Amino acid sequence: MIVGFIAKGFLENKTVSLKNEIISDLEKSLRDFDAKYESLQKNYTDKLNSILDPIALQIGSNTIEDGIKQKLESLYNEFHCSSLYIIASNSKFISVIQDESGFYHRREFISSMGEAILAYANKKIVDNRQTDIFSNLLNPEASEFVRLYQKYIRNVTEMNMGELSLIYYAYCFGDKTNYNNYILMLT
């Protein structure tokens, strides 16, 4: 009986010791990840910019052709994105790719957001449309996100989309002088 109590005590101590060791290892892994996050963020930003800068020169003031569209869409798989949007300055989607989990309810918002960012980039006046549910969100006077879009363009950053917090990257293509431009958004 005494041997049973000793064995039970040993097993309980061993269980506690293993739990503490696992917690310690997980904490170390999280600290390592946090320390690497900024360098990973910069590496991804540099890699995306180096891929997209030559494509932007190819597009110039032209429309996005199928070959270029396929190059842009290939980024979805290459960078393991959950979604890819290419939006024209008239808020029409050129391309949409989303993972199986969907988030299709975001399409209208993403389309309007892309239009608002491009309008602001083109220095167009954005009217406050009362019928549009997103008008205040997307009006540069009321929206910090649209007003500070240059902070987010060409940078991998975290973006809060209501109930979701996403890693986000955006790149603008095209000709601002003719208001013929596009925005690529990766999440």
Disulfide bonds with the S-S distance in Angstrom:
none
